[in-house]
């Protein structure tokens, strides 16, 4: 079988943001879905971005929960950043 490249596509799906102080909101996450060649059921989401948050949230640390994964993010001055930033 020829060496086939992986494929990438932008996808959207719902998730939940939870943070300290009991803050929680639903949101839409955009991600790049990378499918491995020859394995149509194997893929990974990379490059997450938060969009369409259901309500305003204060600055702080949050857990992004979507499609069985948890990612730590920091909300600061209207921008979502890696929690390590």
C-alpha positions as CSV (number, residue, x, y, z in Angstrom):
1,X,0.0,0.0,0.0
2,X,1.3,3.4,-0.9
3,X,2.4,5.8,1.8
4,X,-0.7,7.9,2.2
5,X,-0.6,11.2,4.1
6,X,-2.7,11.9,7.1
7,X,-5.8,14.1,6.5
8,X,-6.8,17.2,8.4
9,X,-10.2,19.0,8.7
10,X,-11.6,21.6,11.0
11,X,-14.5,20.3,13.1
12,X,-16.8,21.8,15.8
13,X,-18.4,20.0,18.8
14,X,-20.0,21.0,22.2
15,X,-18.2,21.0,25.5
16,X,-18.3,22.2,29.0
17,X,-15.9,24.7,30.7
18,X,-15.6,24.3,34.5
19,X,-13.6,26.5,36.8
20,X,-12.8,27.5,40.3
21,X,-15.6,29.0,42.3
22,X,-18.2,26.8,40.7
23,X,-18.2,28.7,37.3
24,X,-19.4,26.5,34.5
25,X,-20.6,27.2,30.9
26,X,-21.3,25.3,27.8
27,X,-19.4,26.2,24.6
28,X,-18.5,25.2,21.1
29,X,-14.9,24.1,20.5
30,X,-13.2,24.2,17.1
31,X,-10.4,21.7,16.6
32,X,-8.3,20.3,13.8
33,X,-9.2,16.6,13.3
34,X,-6.2,14.6,12.1
35,X,-7.0,11.2,10.6
36,X,-4.2,8.6,10.3
37,X,-3.7,7.0,6.8
38,X,-5.3,3.6,6.3
39,X,-7.1,3.8,9.7
40,X,-10.4,5.7,9.2
41,X,-11.5,5.2,12.8
42,X,-8.2,6.5,14.3
43,X,-8.0,10.3,14.7
44,X,-6.8,12.9,17.1
45,X,-8.1,16.4,17.8
46,X,-5.3,19.0,17.9
47,X,-5.3,22.8,18.0
48,X,-8.4,23.4,20.2
49,X,-10.0,26.8,20.3
50,X,-13.0,27.9,22.4
51,X,-15.9,29.6,20.7
52,X,-19.5,30.6,21.5
53,X,-19.3,30.4,25.3
54,X,-22.9,30.4,26.8
55,X,-22.2,33.1,29.4
56,X,-19.4,35.5,30.4
57,X,-16.8,34.0,32.7
58,X,-14.3,35.7,35.0
59,X,-10.5,35.4,34.4
60,X,-9.1,32.2,35.9
61,X,-8.2,28.6,35.4
62,X,-10.7,26.3,33.7
63,X,-11.1,22.7,32.6
64,X,-12.3,22.2,29.0
65,X,-14.3,18.9,28.9
66,X,-15.2,17.7,25.4
67,X,-15.4,14.3,23.8
68,X,-13.9,12.4,26.7
69,X,-10.9,14.7,27.1
70,X,-10.0,17.2,29.7
71,X,-7.7,20.2,28.8
72,X,-6.5,22.9,31.3
73,X,-6.9,26.4,30.0
74,X,-6.6,29.9,31.4
75,X,-9.0,32.7,30.6
76,X,-7.3,36.0,30.8
77,X,-8.4,39.5,29.5
78,X,-10.9,37.9,27.1
79,X,-8.5,35.3,25.6
80,X,-8.2,31.5,26.2
81,X,-4.6,30.4,26.8
82,X,-2.8,27.2,27.7
83,X,-2.9,26.8,31.5
84,X,0.9,26.8,31.4
85,X,1.0,30.3,29.9
